[in-house]
Structure formats: structure tokens, C-alpha cells
Amino acid sequence: MATQYEITGTNAKGIAASIERGVADGGLPPGTALPPVRRLAERLGVSPGTVATTYQELRRRGIVVTRGRAGTVIAASPAVASRRPPVVPEGVRDLAGGHPDPAFLPALLPPARLSPGARSHRAAPRMAPLERLARDWFAADGVPAEHVTFAHGALDCAARLLSVELRPGDAVAMEDPGYHHLLDLVPALGLRSVPVAVDDEGMRPEALRGALRAGARAVICSPRSQNPYGGCFSAGRRDALQEVLAAAPEVLVIENDHAADIAGAPLHSLVAGGPAARPARWAQVRTVTKYLGTDLRWAALACDPTTLARHDGRLLLTSGWVSHVLQETVTRLMSDPATSALVGRAREVYAERRTALLSALAGHRIGAHGASGMNVWVPVRDEAAVVSGLRTRGWWVAAGARFRIAAPPGVRITTAQLAPADGGRLAADLAAVLAESQATYGG
């Protein structure tokens, strides 16, 4: 129970605001148990119903969770303020951030001529040259490109799609383990996450079927470069998932192909192929952050016409459009032959570094996963012990807790900047850490 932070308030709104402040400033860290309803009601001089209403609202917003006899506790990833990754300790090699190698990012040059004059960009939110490039980008992988629009990154796009399609309390089928920002986003929108187990081929069909039976109204998945597991759809897995989704035509399917051009694996998309195979409601999102520039917050979206209308209708009421200055910058990069060559080289090097680490780990009999993309997932018994042990040896990796809902523990290692020789040293150090951990637990 929380003893260091004093919860205050005389009504449900005030009590909720007090708890939210405690979460935001660290006074109520994740896992902190809140007082039972009646006890807090007596302390604050309010009715038990007032406190129950407070806890219900905080649960709806993803700030607390209920754990049976353990009561109500602060969520592991509370949807309050902005969670920053842990500060990388001085003197260690950062393999936790999920970042690309700067050596393979093109120089970002602003447009030679900025958008002139005062005019309404709402009337023409998408610049024609970039829209043509985006259509070709999708079509090259067999993704239908009749309906294309833009957004400020994959998270912005996903948030908009979910907010116009679902209502608070609705369920979303999420990869587990999955991208931690998406896992945080769903409860922040007042939605419920239903975990779907993944393997080297992406979402498992039987797990997705279970999520749909549990009432999921939307599915978010990665067809390749799955973060953090690294899985990618095979043709067979795509077909199996399409068969499962065919029984739920009202469900919105969002594919996050966030690292399309550097995935190192072919695309077997749920939305490619004829109309009979793909879902009735679908969207595929692609971004350029991982290979054109970490500060380029731009995404392209291909989708069915209903999804397009709902997305753009909400966009019109908020930011209105994606900056034309940004669009001009992306257009120049996507149409530049030298940049295309650099991205192609990055794809080759990232695959080489990822497979080198997997091979080195296998040499030490350490199971790991990373069929595509820039990350490798290593199942472990004790995440904290592994992160701490590798830190003492000069490596900083990501504990898997922030990527998981119900999946077993593991650590994520970003391999984008890890040369093969360094991967060999890391594998040896990890083997030593795991041996120490096994000895601690008695085998």
C-alpha cells in the first residue's frame, strides 16, 4: 500500500487528479498498491462509492489495474505524462534504444524553397509528388494504393484510427511481446489490450482467434520487423491469419510496416492480394523514421475508403495536414538515387549484424529470435539480473517488461550498430551472465 504519498481530494475528480499527480511525479511508482476502497473513503471522509468511481475511471484510462486479491495497483505502464526510457549509464554501449545506425541515414537538407505565401493547406493537404511516391511505395509490395493519405508518424496514425473506430472500453488485439509505445497508447485511449502471442512468423493464428472471441474490435500487427521479437509473416502464416480474420469482417486490421525498406524480409501482407482475401476494414502504415531520419515524423497510410474518410475527417479537425515543408523534405529523399542506394546498403548491413548475433548466441546455446529488422529478443528467466549483469560488462540492453502483457520475460537487443565481432563478445558476456544467474537460482 502507498504510505509515502498522501492521496487527497473530496470528490471523485479530485481524488483521481491526486493519484494521477502521484504517478506523474514518481510518488506512486508502477506496482504501488492503492488503499482498499473503504479504507481510503474513511480517510478522506467520502463515500465508498466515490472512491470506487475514482478507481473505475483510473482503470478506464490505463493508470491503474485490478489484480484480484492484490487489489488496485498502479499499472506497469501508466498512461500519465510521458514515460522516458532509462538513462543510459556512462561508459556502456547502448543497445537498448532501437535506433538505426547514423552512418546509414542520409543528410537532411531543408527544401530549397519553403511553401510561399499564406494559403489554406487544408484544401490540398497532400503534395502530389509525394502522394505518387507513396502509391508506388505500397504498390511495389502488392498493397492496394487506390486510397492513400499521410500522418505524423505511425503512433499518430494508430491513435487517430482507434479513436474514430472504437469507444472507451473496447478491446484491441495486440502483439505480445509488442511495441511498448503502442502498448501504452491503447490504455491511454481508454481501450483494453488483449494479448496475442507471437513467434518468428508473427501473430499466432490460434492466439488471434482467442482475442477475437474475447471481443477485440481492432487488431494491430507488424507483418515484418516485429518489435521487439523480430518476427515476419510467412506466406503460410499470412494465409492462416486471413482465414481467422475472415470470420470477423467488422474488425479493423492495422498493419504497422514501420521498417519496410530495411526489414531484410519480404512482405507477406494481410491486405495484399484480391478483395476476397484481405480484411474488409484495413490500413497499412509505413514510416521513414528508421531509415531516412529519426526526426522525420511522417507516415503514409494505405487503407479502405471508409477508413480513409474517417482518418482524414479527424485529421481535418485537429492538425489539418502534415507540414508541406516536411513533405517536400521526404519527397526529395525518397526520389534521390543516392539515398536509395544508402538505404539498400543499410538493409544488407542490418541483416548481417542481426544474423551474426543470432549465430553467436546459438554458438553458446542461447535461444534468441530475430527473423527480420534491427532487434533480437532473448528469452531469460530474470530480466533485471541480465540487464544488470551485462551493464557491469559494458553493455546496456532493454528489459522486456515494457514490451510485454502476458508473455514470458526477455531482453531486447538492438543490433543496428553492433558489428559482427562485437556481437561475438556480447554473446560470450551474455552466456556468462546467464550462467551466473542459473547458479544463483540453483540450476
C-alpha positions as a Markdown table, in Angstrom:
| # | Residue | x | y | z |
|---|---|---|---|---|
| 1 | Met | 0.0 | 0.0 | 0.0 |
| 2 | Ala | 1.2 | 3.5 | -0.7 |
| 3 | Thr | 2.5 | 5.1 | 2.6 |
| 4 | Gln | 4.9 | 7.8 | 1.3 |
| 5 | Tyr | 2.4 | 9.6 | -0.9 |
| 6 | Glu | -0.7 | 11.1 | 0.6 |
| 7 | Ile | -3.8 | 10.9 | -1.6 |
| 8 | Thr | -6.1 | 13.9 | -1.3 |
| 9 | Gly | -9.5 | 15.0 | -2.6 |
| 10 | Thr | -13.1 | 15.5 | -1.6 |
| 11 | Asn | -14.8 | 14.1 | -4.8 |
| 12 | Ala | -14.0 | 11.5 | -7.5 |
| 13 | Lys | -12.4 | 14.1 | -9.8 |
| 14 | Gly | -10.1 | 15.5 | -7.1 |
| 15 | Ile | -9.1 | 12.1 | -5.8 |
| 16 | Ala | -8.3 | 10.9 | -9.4 |
| 17 | Ala | -6.3 | 14.1 | -10.0 |
| 18 | Ser | -4.3 | 13.5 | -6.8 |
| 19 | Ile | -3.5 | 9.9 | -7.8 |
| 20 | Glu | -2.5 | 11.0 | -11.3 |
| 21 | Arg | -0.1 | 13.6 | -9.9 |
| 22 | Gly | 1.5 | 11.0 | -7.7 |
| 23 | Val | 2.0 | 8.7 | -10.7 |
| 24 | Ala | 3.4 | 11.6 | -12.9 |
| 25 | Asp | 5.9 | 12.8 | -10.3 |
| 26 | Gly | 7.0 | 9.4 | -9.1 |
| 27 | Gly | 5.3 | 9.4 | -5.7 |
| 28 | Leu | 3.2 | 6.4 | -6.8 |
| 29 | Pro | 5.5 | 4.2 | -9.0 |
| 30 | Pro | 4.3 | 1.3 | -11.1 |
| 31 | Gly | 3.1 | -1.6 | -8.9 |
| 32 | Thr | 2.2 | 0.5 | -5.9 |
| 33 | Ala | -1.0 | -0.8 | -4.2 |
| 34 | Leu | -3.7 | 1.8 | -3.6 |
| 35 | Pro | -5.7 | 1.6 | -0.4 |
| 36 | Pro | -8.8 | -0.5 | -0.4 |
| 37 | Val | -12.0 | 1.4 | -1.3 |
| 38 | Arg | -13.5 | 1.6 | 2.2 |
| 39 | Arg | -10.2 | 2.5 | 3.9 |
| 40 | Leu | -9.5 | 5.4 | 1.5 |
| 41 | Ala | -13.1 | 6.6 | 1.8 |
| 42 | Glu | -12.8 | 6.7 | 5.6 |
| 43 | Arg | -9.5 | 8.5 | 5.4 |
| 44 | Leu | -10.8 | 11.2 | 3.0 |
| 45 | Gly | -14.3 | 11.5 | 4.6 |
| 46 | Val | -16.1 | 10.5 | 1.4 |
| 47 | Ser | -18.4 | 7.6 | 0.5 |
| 48 | Pro | -17.1 | 4.3 | -0.7 |
| 49 | Gly | -19.0 | 4.8 | -4.0 |
| 50 | Thr | -16.9 | 8.0 | -4.6 |
| 51 | Val | -13.6 | 6.1 | -4.3 |
| 52 | Ala | -15.0 | 3.2 | -6.3 |
| 53 | Thr | -15.9 | 5.6 | -9.1 |
| 54 | Thr | -12.4 | 7.1 | -8.9 |
| 55 | Tyr | -10.7 | 3.7 | -9.3 |
| 56 | Gln | -13.1 | 2.8 | -12.1 |
| 57 | Glu | -12.2 | 6.0 | -14.1 |
| 58 | Leu | -8.4 | 5.4 | -13.5 |
| 59 | Arg | -8.8 | 1.8 | -14.7 |
| 60 | Arg | -10.6 | 3.0 | -17.9 |
| 61 | Arg | -7.7 | 5.5 | -18.6 |
| 62 | Gly | -5.0 | 2.8 | -18.1 |
| 63 | Ile | -3.5 | 4.4 | -14.9 |
| 64 | Val | -4.4 | 1.5 | -12.5 |
| 65 | Val | -5.2 | -2.2 | -12.9 |
| 66 | Thr | -7.1 | -4.5 | -10.6 |
| 67 | Arg | -5.3 | -7.7 | -9.6 |
| 68 | Gly | -7.9 | -9.8 | -7.6 |
| 69 | Arg | -6.9 | -10.1 | -4.0 |
| 70 | Ala | -3.9 | -7.8 | -4.6 |
| 71 | Gly | -6.4 | -5.0 | -5.0 |
| 72 | Thr | -5.9 | -2.0 | -7.2 |
| 73 | Val | -2.3 | -1.1 | -8.2 |
| 74 | Ile | -0.6 | 1.4 | -10.4 |
| 75 | Ala | -0.2 | 0.0 | -13.9 |
| 76 | Ala | 3.2 | -1.2 | -15.1 |
| 77 | Ser | 3.0 | 1.4 | -17.9 |
| 78 | Pro | 0.6 | 4.1 | -16.6 |
| 79 | Ala | -0.9 | 6.3 | -19.2 |
| 80 | Val | 0.2 | 9.5 | -17.5 |
| 81 | Ala | 2.5 | 12.2 | -18.7 |
| 82 | Ser | 5.4 | 10.9 | -20.9 |
| 83 | Arg | 7.5 | 7.9 | -20.0 |
| 84 | Arg | 11.1 | 8.3 | -20.9 |
| 85 | Pro | 13.5 | 5.4 | -21.4 |
| 86 | Pro | 16.0 | 4.8 | -18.6 |
| 87 | Val | 19.1 | 7.0 | -18.8 |
| 88 | Val | 22.0 | 5.0 | -20.4 |
| 89 | Pro | 24.8 | 4.7 | -17.8 |
| 90 | Glu | 28.0 | 6.4 | -18.6 |
| 91 | Gly | 30.7 | 4.2 | -20.2 |
| 92 | Val | 28.4 | 1.4 | -21.5 |
| 93 | Arg | 27.4 | 0.5 | -25.1 |
| 94 | Asp | 23.8 | 1.4 | -25.8 |
| 95 | Leu | 21.9 | -1.5 | -27.4 |
| 96 | Ala | 18.6 | -0.7 | -25.9 |
| 97 | Gly | 17.2 | 2.2 | -27.9 |
| 98 | Gly | 16.0 | 0.6 | -31.1 |
| 99 | His | 17.8 | 3.3 | -33.1 |
| 100 | Pro | 19.3 | 2.9 | -36.6 |
| 101 | Asp | 23.0 | 3.4 | -37.4 |
| 102 | Pro | 23.6 | 7.1 | -38.1 |
| 103 | Ala | 26.1 | 6.1 | -40.8 |
| 104 | Phe | 23.2 | 4.9 | -42.9 |
| 105 | Leu | 21.0 | 7.9 | -42.5 |
| 106 | Pro | 21.0 | 10.5 | -45.4 |
| 107 | Ala | 21.8 | 14.1 | -44.7 |
| 108 | Leu | 18.6 | 16.0 | -44.0 |
| 109 | Leu | 18.5 | 19.2 | -46.1 |
| 110 | Pro | 15.6 | 21.6 | -45.8 |
| 111 | Pro | 13.7 | 22.4 | -49.0 |
| 112 | Ala | 15.5 | 25.0 | -51.2 |
| 113 | Arg | 12.3 | 27.0 | -51.3 |
| 114 | Leu | 9.7 | 26.9 | -48.5 |
| 115 | Ser | 6.0 | 27.0 | -49.0 |
| 116 | Pro | 5.3 | 30.6 | -50.2 |
| 117 | Gly | 2.6 | 32.9 | -49.0 |
| 118 | Ala | -0.5 | 32.5 | -46.8 |
| 119 | Arg | -2.8 | 29.8 | -48.2 |
| 120 | Ser | -5.0 | 27.1 | -47.0 |
| 121 | His | -3.2 | 23.8 | -47.0 |
| 122 | Arg | -6.4 | 22.1 | -45.8 |
| 123 | Ala | -7.7 | 22.4 | -49.4 |
| 124 | Ala | -4.7 | 20.3 | -50.7 |
| 125 | Pro | -3.2 | 18.5 | -47.7 |
| 126 | Arg | -1.1 | 16.1 | -49.7 |
| 127 | Met | 1.5 | 17.2 | -52.1 |
| 128 | Ala | 1.1 | 15.4 | -55.5 |
| 129 | Pro | 4.7 | 14.3 | -56.0 |
| 130 | Leu | 4.9 | 12.7 | -52.5 |
| 131 | Glu | 1.5 | 11.1 | -53.0 |
| 132 | Arg | 2.7 | 9.5 | -56.2 |
| 133 | Leu | 5.8 | 8.2 | -54.5 |
| 134 | Ala | 3.7 | 6.8 | -51.7 |
| 135 | Arg | 1.4 | 5.0 | -54.1 |
| 136 | Asp | 4.4 | 3.4 | -55.8 |
| 137 | Trp | 5.9 | 2.5 | -52.5 |
| 138 | Phe | 2.9 | 0.5 | -51.5 |
| 139 | Ala | 2.1 | -0.9 | -54.9 |
| 140 | Ala | 5.7 | -2.3 | -55.2 |
| 141 | Asp | 4.8 | -4.8 | -52.4 |
| 142 | Gly | 1.3 | -5.6 | -53.7 |
| 143 | Val | -0.5 | -3.3 | -51.2 |
| 144 | Pro | -3.6 | -1.7 | -52.7 |
| 145 | Ala | -2.8 | 2.0 | -53.2 |
| 146 | Glu | -6.1 | 3.5 | -54.5 |
| 147 | His | -6.6 | 5.3 | -51.2 |
| 148 | Val | -3.6 | 6.9 | -49.6 |
| 149 | Thr | -3.1 | 9.6 | -47.1 |
| 150 | Phe | -0.4 | 11.0 | -44.7 |
| 151 | Ala | 0.0 | 11.3 | -40.9 |
| 152 | His | 2.6 | 12.4 | -38.4 |
| 153 | Gly | 4.1 | 9.0 | -37.7 |
| 154 | Ala | 2.8 | 5.6 | -37.0 |
| 155 | Leu | 1.6 | 6.3 | -33.5 |
| 156 | Asp | -0.2 | 9.4 | -34.5 |
| 157 | Cys | -1.9 | 7.4 | -37.3 |
| 158 | Ala | -2.8 | 4.5 | -35.0 |
| 159 | Ala | -4.2 | 6.8 | -32.3 |
| 160 | Arg | -6.4 | 8.6 | -34.9 |
| 161 | Leu | -7.7 | 5.3 | -36.4 |
| 162 | Leu | -8.5 | 3.8 | -33.0 |
| 163 | Ser | -10.2 | 6.9 | -31.7 |
| 164 | Val | -12.6 | 7.2 | -34.6 |
| 165 | Glu | -13.4 | 3.5 | -34.8 |
| 166 | Leu | -13.6 | 2.4 | -31.1 |
| 167 | Arg | -15.2 | 3.6 | -27.9 |
| 168 | Pro | -13.7 | 3.6 | -24.4 |
| 169 | Gly | -13.7 | 0.1 | -23.0 |
| 170 | Asp | -13.5 | -1.6 | -26.4 |
| 171 | Ala | -10.8 | -4.2 | -26.9 |
| 172 | Val | -7.7 | -4.2 | -29.2 |
| 173 | Ala | -5.8 | -7.3 | -30.1 |
| 174 | Met | -2.1 | -6.5 | -29.5 |
| 175 | Glu | 1.1 | -8.4 | -30.2 |
| 176 | Asp | 2.7 | -9.8 | -27.0 |
| 177 | Pro | 5.5 | -9.0 | -26.7 |
| 178 | Gly | 4.9 | -5.9 | -28.7 |
| 179 | Tyr | 6.0 | -2.3 | -29.4 |
| 180 | His | 5.9 | -0.6 | -26.0 |
| 181 | His | 4.6 | 2.8 | -27.2 |
| 182 | Leu | 1.6 | 1.1 | -28.8 |
| 183 | Leu | 1.0 | -0.9 | -25.7 |
| 184 | Asp | 1.0 | 2.4 | -23.8 |
| 185 | Leu | -1.2 | 4.1 | -26.4 |
| 186 | Val | -4.1 | 1.7 | -26.2 |
| 187 | Pro | -5.0 | 2.2 | -22.5 |
| 188 | Ala | -4.3 | 5.9 | -22.8 |
| 189 | Leu | -7.2 | 6.0 | -25.3 |
| 190 | Gly | -9.4 | 4.2 | -22.7 |
| 191 | Leu | -9.2 | 0.9 | -24.6 |
| 192 | Arg | -8.4 | -2.6 | -23.4 |
| 193 | Ser | -5.4 | -4.6 | -24.7 |
| 194 | Val | -6.0 | -8.3 | -25.5 |
| 195 | Pro | -2.6 | -10.0 | -25.8 |
| 196 | Val | -1.8 | -12.1 | -28.9 |
| 197 | Ala | 1.2 | -14.3 | -28.6 |
| 198 | Val | 3.8 | -14.1 | -31.4 |
| 199 | Asp | 6.6 | -16.3 | -32.8 |
| 200 | Asp | 9.1 | -16.0 | -35.5 |
| 201 | Glu | 6.3 | -15.7 | -38.1 |
| 202 | Gly | 4.4 | -13.1 | -36.3 |
| 203 | Met | 1.0 | -13.3 | -34.6 |
| 204 | Arg | -0.1 | -16.9 | -33.8 |
| 205 | Pro | -3.4 | -17.7 | -35.5 |
| 206 | Glu | -4.9 | -19.5 | -32.5 |
| 207 | Ala | -4.0 | -16.6 | -30.2 |
| 208 | Leu | -5.6 | -14.1 | -32.6 |
| 209 | Arg | -8.7 | -16.3 | -32.8 |
| 210 | Gly | -8.9 | -16.2 | -29.0 |
| 211 | Ala | -8.6 | -12.4 | -29.0 |
| 212 | Leu | -11.4 | -12.0 | -31.4 |
| 213 | Arg | -13.6 | -14.4 | -29.4 |
| 214 | Ala | -12.8 | -12.1 | -26.4 |
| 215 | Gly | -14.3 | -9.2 | -28.3 |
| 216 | Ala | -11.4 | -7.4 | -29.9 |
| 217 | Arg | -12.7 | -4.8 | -32.4 |
| 218 | Ala | -9.3 | -3.9 | -33.8 |
| 219 | Val | -6.1 | -5.7 | -34.5 |
| 220 | Ile | -2.6 | -4.1 | -34.6 |
| 221 | Cys | 0.2 | -6.2 | -36.0 |
| 222 | Ser | 3.6 | -6.0 | -37.8 |
| 223 | Pro | 4.0 | -8.0 | -40.9 |
| 224 | Arg | 7.8 | -7.8 | -40.6 |
| 225 | Ser | 10.4 | -6.3 | -38.3 |
| 226 | Gln | 8.1 | -7.0 | -35.4 |
| 227 | Asn | 9.3 | -5.0 | -32.4 |
| 228 | Pro | 10.8 | -6.5 | -30.2 |
| 229 | Tyr | 10.6 | -10.1 | -31.3 |
| 230 | Gly | 11.7 | -9.6 | -34.9 |
| 231 | Gly | 9.1 | -11.9 | -36.5 |
| 232 | Cys | 7.8 | -11.6 | -40.0 |
| 233 | Phe | 4.8 | -13.1 | -41.7 |
| 234 | Ser | 5.5 | -16.1 | -44.0 |
| 235 | Ala | 3.1 | -16.7 | -46.8 |
| 236 | Gly | 1.5 | -19.6 | -44.8 |
| 237 | Arg | 1.1 | -17.6 | -41.7 |
| 238 | Arg | -0.5 | -14.7 | -43.7 |
| 239 | Asp | -3.0 | -17.1 | -45.2 |
| 240 | Ala | -3.8 | -18.6 | -41.7 |
| 241 | Leu | -4.3 | -15.2 | -40.2 |
| 242 | Gln | -6.5 | -14.1 | -43.1 |
| 243 | Glu | -8.7 | -17.2 | -42.5 |
| 244 | Val | -9.1 | -16.2 | -38.9 |
| 245 | Leu | -10.0 | -12.6 | -39.8 |
| 246 | Ala | -12.5 | -13.7 | -42.4 |
| 247 | Ala | -14.8 | -14.7 | -39.6 |
| 248 | Ala | -14.7 | -11.2 | -38.1 |
| 249 | Pro | -15.3 | -8.8 | -41.1 |
| 250 | Glu | -16.2 | -5.9 | -38.8 |
| 251 | Val | -12.8 | -5.8 | -37.2 |
| 252 | Leu | -10.3 | -3.1 | -38.2 |
| 253 | Val | -6.9 | -4.5 | -39.1 |
| 254 | Ile | -3.9 | -2.1 | -38.8 |
| 255 | Glu | -0.6 | -3.3 | -40.2 |
| 256 | Asn | 2.4 | -1.4 | -38.9 |
| 257 | Asp | 5.1 | -1.9 | -41.6 |
| 258 | His | 7.3 | 0.6 | -39.8 |
| 259 | Ala | 10.7 | -0.5 | -41.2 |
| 260 | Ala | 9.6 | -1.6 | -44.7 |
| 261 | Asp | 12.8 | -0.7 | -46.6 |
| 262 | Ile | 15.3 | -2.1 | -44.1 |
| 263 | Ala | 13.3 | -5.1 | -42.8 |
| 264 | Gly | 15.5 | -7.6 | -44.6 |
| 265 | Ala | 12.5 | -9.8 | -45.3 |
| 266 | Pro | 9.8 | -9.9 | -48.0 |
| 267 | Leu | 6.3 | -8.5 | -47.2 |
| 268 | His | 3.5 | -11.1 | -46.9 |
| 269 | Ser | 0.8 | -8.6 | -46.1 |
| 270 | Leu | -2.7 | -9.3 | -44.8 |
| 271 | Val | -4.0 | -6.6 | -47.1 |
| 272 | Ala | -2.3 | -7.7 | -50.3 |
| 273 | Gly | -4.0 | -9.9 | -52.9 |
| 274 | Gly | -7.6 | -9.8 | -54.1 |
| 275 | Pro | -10.5 | -8.3 | -52.2 |
| 276 | Ala | -11.8 | -11.7 | -51.2 |
| 277 | Ala | -8.6 | -12.4 | -49.2 |
| 278 | Arg | -7.9 | -9.1 | -47.4 |
| 279 | Pro | -10.0 | -7.8 | -44.5 |
| 280 | Ala | -12.9 | -5.6 | -45.3 |
| 281 | Arg | -11.6 | -2.9 | -42.9 |
| 282 | Trp | -7.9 | -2.4 | -43.1 |
| 283 | Ala | -5.0 | 0.0 | -43.0 |
| 284 | Gln | -1.3 | -0.3 | -43.6 |
| 285 | Val | 1.1 | 2.3 | -42.1 |
| 286 | Arg | 4.6 | 3.0 | -43.2 |
| 287 | Thr | 7.1 | 5.4 | -41.8 |
| 288 | Val | 10.5 | 6.7 | -42.7 |
| 289 | Thr | 11.9 | 7.4 | -39.3 |
| 290 | Lys | 14.2 | 4.3 | -39.1 |
| 291 | Tyr | 16.0 | 4.8 | -42.4 |
| 292 | Leu | 15.5 | 8.4 | -43.7 |
| 293 | Gly | 15.9 | 10.3 | -40.4 |
| 294 | Thr | 15.0 | 9.8 | -36.7 |
| 295 | Asp | 13.4 | 13.3 | -36.6 |
| 296 | Leu | 11.3 | 12.8 | -39.7 |
| 297 | Arg | 7.9 | 12.2 | -38.2 |
| 298 | Trp | 6.0 | 11.3 | -41.4 |
| 299 | Ala | 3.9 | 8.3 | -42.3 |
| 300 | Ala | 2.0 | 7.1 | -45.3 |
| 301 | Leu | -1.3 | 5.2 | -44.9 |
| 302 | Ala | -3.0 | 3.0 | -47.4 |
| 303 | Cys | -6.4 | 1.8 | -46.5 |
| 304 | Asp | -10.0 | 1.1 | -47.5 |
| 305 | Pro | -12.2 | 4.1 | -48.5 |
| 306 | Thr | -14.2 | 4.1 | -45.2 |
| 307 | Thr | -11.0 | 4.2 | -43.1 |
| 308 | Leu | -9.6 | 6.9 | -45.3 |
| 309 | Ala | -12.6 | 9.1 | -44.9 |
| 310 | Arg | -12.7 | 8.7 | -41.1 |
| 311 | His | -9.0 | 9.2 | -40.7 |
| 312 | Asp | -8.9 | 12.4 | -42.8 |
| 313 | Gly | -12.1 | 13.7 | -41.3 |
| 314 | Arg | -10.5 | 13.6 | -37.8 |
| 315 | Leu | -7.2 | 15.0 | -39.1 |
| 316 | Leu | -9.0 | 17.9 | -40.6 |
| 317 | Leu | -10.5 | 18.8 | -37.2 |
| 318 | Thr | -7.1 | 18.6 | -35.5 |
| 319 | Ser | -3.8 | 19.4 | -37.1 |
| 320 | Gly | -5.4 | 19.7 | -40.5 |
| 321 | Trp | -2.5 | 18.5 | -42.6 |
| 322 | Val | 1.1 | 17.3 | -42.5 |
| 323 | Ser | 3.6 | 20.2 | -42.9 |
| 324 | His | 4.3 | 20.8 | -46.6 |
| 325 | Val | 7.9 | 21.6 | -45.6 |
| 326 | Leu | 8.2 | 18.1 | -44.2 |
| 327 | Gln | 6.5 | 16.6 | -47.2 |
| 328 | Glu | 9.0 | 18.4 | -49.5 |
| 329 | Thr | 11.9 | 17.1 | -47.5 |
| 330 | Val | 10.6 | 13.5 | -47.6 |
| 331 | Thr | 9.9 | 13.8 | -51.4 |
| 332 | Arg | 13.5 | 14.9 | -52.1 |
| 333 | Leu | 14.9 | 11.9 | -50.1 |
| 334 | Met | 12.5 | 9.3 | -51.5 |
| 335 | Ser | 13.3 | 10.3 | -55.0 |
| 336 | Asp | 17.1 | 10.7 | -54.6 |
| 337 | Pro | 19.1 | 7.8 | -56.1 |
| 338 | Ala | 22.0 | 8.2 | -53.7 |
| 339 | Thr | 19.6 | 7.9 | -50.7 |
| 340 | Ser | 18.0 | 4.8 | -52.2 |
| 341 | Ala | 21.4 | 3.2 | -52.5 |
| 342 | Leu | 22.3 | 4.1 | -48.9 |
| 343 | Val | 19.0 | 2.6 | -47.7 |
| 344 | Gly | 19.7 | -0.6 | -49.7 |
| 345 | Arg | 23.2 | -0.8 | -48.1 |
| 346 | Ala | 21.6 | -0.3 | -44.6 |
| 347 | Arg | 19.2 | -3.2 | -45.3 |
| 348 | Glu | 22.2 | -5.5 | -46.1 |
| 349 | Val | 24.3 | -4.4 | -43.1 |
| 350 | Tyr | 21.4 | -4.6 | -40.6 |
| 351 | Ala | 20.7 | -8.2 | -41.8 |
| 352 | Glu | 24.3 | -9.1 | -41.5 |
| 353 | Arg | 24.6 | -7.7 | -37.9 |
| 354 | Arg | 21.4 | -9.3 | -36.7 |
| 355 | Thr | 22.2 | -12.8 | -38.1 |
| 356 | Ala | 25.7 | -12.5 | -36.8 |
| 357 | Leu | 24.5 | -12.0 | -33.2 |
| 358 | Leu | 21.9 | -14.8 | -33.6 |
| 359 | Ser | 24.7 | -17.1 | -34.8 |
| 360 | Ala | 27.0 | -16.1 | -31.9 |
| 361 | Leu | 24.2 | -16.7 | -29.4 |
| 362 | Ala | 23.4 | -20.1 | -30.9 |
| 363 | Gly | 27.1 | -21.0 | -30.5 |
| 364 | His | 26.6 | -20.5 | -26.8 |
| 365 | Arg | 23.3 | -22.5 | -26.9 |
| 366 | Ile | 21.3 | -19.3 | -26.1 |
| 367 | Gly | 17.9 | -19.3 | -27.8 |
| 368 | Ala | 17.0 | -16.0 | -29.5 |
| 369 | His | 14.6 | -14.6 | -32.0 |
| 370 | Gly | 15.1 | -12.0 | -34.8 |
| 371 | Ala | 13.9 | -13.1 | -38.2 |
| 372 | Ser | 13.9 | -9.5 | -39.5 |
| 373 | Gly | 14.5 | -5.9 | -38.6 |
| 374 | Met | 17.0 | -4.4 | -36.2 |
| 375 | Asn | 16.3 | -6.2 | -32.9 |
| 376 | Val | 16.9 | -9.5 | -31.3 |
| 377 | Trp | 14.7 | -10.9 | -28.5 |
| 378 | Val | 16.4 | -13.2 | -25.9 |
| 379 | Pro | 14.1 | -15.1 | -23.5 |
| 380 | Val | 15.6 | -15.0 | -20.0 |
| 381 | Arg | 14.5 | -16.0 | -16.5 |
| 382 | Asp | 15.3 | -12.8 | -14.7 |
| 383 | Glu | 15.3 | -9.6 | -16.8 |
| 384 | Ala | 16.8 | -7.4 | -14.1 |
| 385 | Ala | 19.7 | -9.8 | -13.4 |
| 386 | Val | 20.6 | -9.9 | -17.1 |
| 387 | Val | 20.4 | -6.2 | -17.6 |
| 388 | Ser | 22.5 | -5.6 | -14.5 |
| 389 | Gly | 25.0 | -8.3 | -15.4 |
| 390 | Leu | 25.5 | -7.0 | -18.9 |
| 391 | Arg | 25.8 | -3.5 | -17.6 |
| 392 | Thr | 28.8 | -4.5 | -15.5 |
| 393 | Arg | 30.4 | -5.9 | -18.7 |
| 394 | Gly | 29.8 | -2.7 | -20.6 |
| 395 | Trp | 26.5 | -3.4 | -22.4 |
| 396 | Trp | 23.1 | -1.7 | -22.0 |
| 397 | Val | 20.1 | -3.7 | -23.2 |
| 398 | Ala | 16.4 | -3.2 | -22.8 |
| 399 | Ala | 14.5 | -5.2 | -20.1 |
| 400 | Gly | 11.5 | -6.8 | -21.7 |
| 401 | Ala | 8.9 | -5.8 | -19.1 |
| 402 | Arg | 7.8 | -2.7 | -21.0 |
| 403 | Phe | 7.2 | -4.8 | -24.2 |
| 404 | Arg | 5.1 | -7.5 | -22.5 |
| 405 | Ile | 1.5 | -8.0 | -21.4 |
| 406 | Ala | 1.4 | -11.7 | -20.5 |
| 407 | Ala | 4.4 | -13.0 | -22.5 |
| 408 | Pro | 7.4 | -14.6 | -20.6 |
| 409 | Pro | 10.3 | -12.4 | -19.7 |
| 410 | Gly | 13.1 | -11.5 | -22.1 |
| 411 | Val | 15.5 | -8.7 | -23.1 |
| 412 | Arg | 15.7 | -6.8 | -26.4 |
| 413 | Ile | 19.0 | -6.1 | -28.1 |
| 414 | Thr | 19.2 | -3.6 | -30.9 |
| 415 | Thr | 21.7 | -4.8 | -33.4 |
| 416 | Ala | 21.8 | -1.9 | -35.9 |
| 417 | Gln | 25.1 | -0.6 | -34.6 |
| 418 | Leu | 26.5 | -3.9 | -33.4 |
| 419 | Ala | 29.4 | -5.1 | -35.7 |
| 420 | Pro | 29.7 | -8.9 | -36.0 |
| 421 | Ala | 32.9 | -9.0 | -34.0 |
| 422 | Asp | 31.2 | -7.1 | -31.2 |
| 423 | Gly | 28.2 | -9.4 | -31.4 |
| 424 | Gly | 30.6 | -12.3 | -30.6 |
| 425 | Arg | 31.8 | -10.6 | -27.5 |
| 426 | Leu | 28.3 | -9.7 | -26.4 |
| 427 | Ala | 27.2 | -13.3 | -26.8 |
| 428 | Ala | 30.0 | -14.5 | -24.7 |
| 429 | Asp | 29.2 | -12.0 | -22.0 |
| 430 | Leu | 25.6 | -12.9 | -22.0 |
| 431 | Ala | 26.4 | -16.6 | -21.7 |
| 432 | Ala | 28.5 | -15.7 | -18.6 |
| 433 | Val | 25.7 | -13.6 | -17.1 |
| 434 | Leu | 23.1 | -16.4 | -17.7 |
| 435 | Ala | 25.5 | -18.9 | -16.1 |
| 436 | Glu | 25.8 | -16.7 | -13.0 |
| 437 | Ser | 22.0 | -16.3 | -12.9 |
| 438 | Gln | 21.5 | -20.1 | -13.2 |
| 439 | Ala | 23.9 | -20.6 | -10.3 |
| 440 | Thr | 22.0 | -18.1 | -8.3 |
| 441 | Tyr | 18.7 | -19.8 | -8.8 |
| 442 | Gly | 20.3 | -23.3 | -8.3 |
| 443 | Gly | 20.0 | -24.5 | -11.8 |
